[in-house]
């Protein structure tokens, strides 16, 4: 077993252990291997070890990898986990299966418009008639983080009404399928420090699900190499792990 395969196995074992501690079914948690900056041959080692969900942050880096692997592994699921500019929205919808980083009403409307045209162009099946997205929320309040600015989540009584007004318009967009929320916790030496951030995202998701049950709200994308076990204990369904699998980026 090569080093990448060993690391994948260790991460999967940690996911199972964290789920069991929380009384959850480990099958509810999806490992998204963050492959940004890593070359194609490294990705292929992870895929050979059983990874089928891959996360990329930049379109220009993701495109050649997706193209190279599409014919031999059409079963792969590609996740856009980096900030998405509106002028790149059209390209993104043709490449990724799930966009984790919808962080504004304007971006959502742009994606909806482009996906409407894509559905018409490719005569999409019902399964592909809407674009799968997550809303990225900055619940930590950290200035460097992207996302809808809502420090504290549902406890932010001043910011919540404006945020909810945006969500109401997004869930009404006919070509988007809102599947849940995403956040990035501030890095701390102690993973436990991220727990309030993950809990706030889960509580916000529950609030939105009660208010707009027509959307799915099934996914919580939270937790990375340093804190994914805490995220799982707080309800994560998608964990984005790079360094624990591939090592430090060049």
Secondary structure, 3 states (H helix, E strand, C coil): CCHHHHHHHHHHHHHHHHHHHCCCCHHHCEEEEECCCCCHHHHHHHHHCCCCEEEECCHHHHHHHHHHHHCCCCCCEEEECCCCCHHHHHHHHCCCCEEEEECCHHHHHHHHHHHHHHHHHHCCCHHHCCEEEEEEEECCCCCCCCCEECCCHHHCHHHHHHHHHHHHHHHCCCCEEEEEEECCCCCCCCHHHHHHHHHHHHHHHHHHHHHCCCCCCCEEECCCCCCHHHHHHCCCCEEEECHHHHCCCC
